[in-house]
Amino acid sequence: MKDSCYLINMVVLHITTCCTHRCSFCYAIDDSVQKIHQSRTILGNVVDEIAKAEVKEILFVRGDPASHPDVVALATQA
């Protein structure tokens, strides 16, 4: 276990730019932003590295994270 003074407790991970909610305050309604789900392979590697760093929480954000086809697998991976 690392010294708790140097541990990161939470990481914010952007996993998608896709969203259908069209909230007026959100950047995701900008049609000039390419709508993509980040690759499962890339995200899986990032989640593995976050787990190795002993981070306690990962917050999936950007667009509508629940729309990512692999969100459940990513959430249960670490």
Sequence and secondary structure as in RCSB ss.txt:
>XXXX:A:sequence
MKDSCYLINMVVLHITTCCTHRCSFCYAIDDSVQKIHQSRTILGNVVDEIAKAEVKEILFVRGDPASHPDVVALA
TQA
>XXXX:A:secstr
   GGG   EEEEE B       TT GGG TTS   B  HHHHHHHHHHHHHTT SEEEEESS GGGSTTHHHHH
HH 
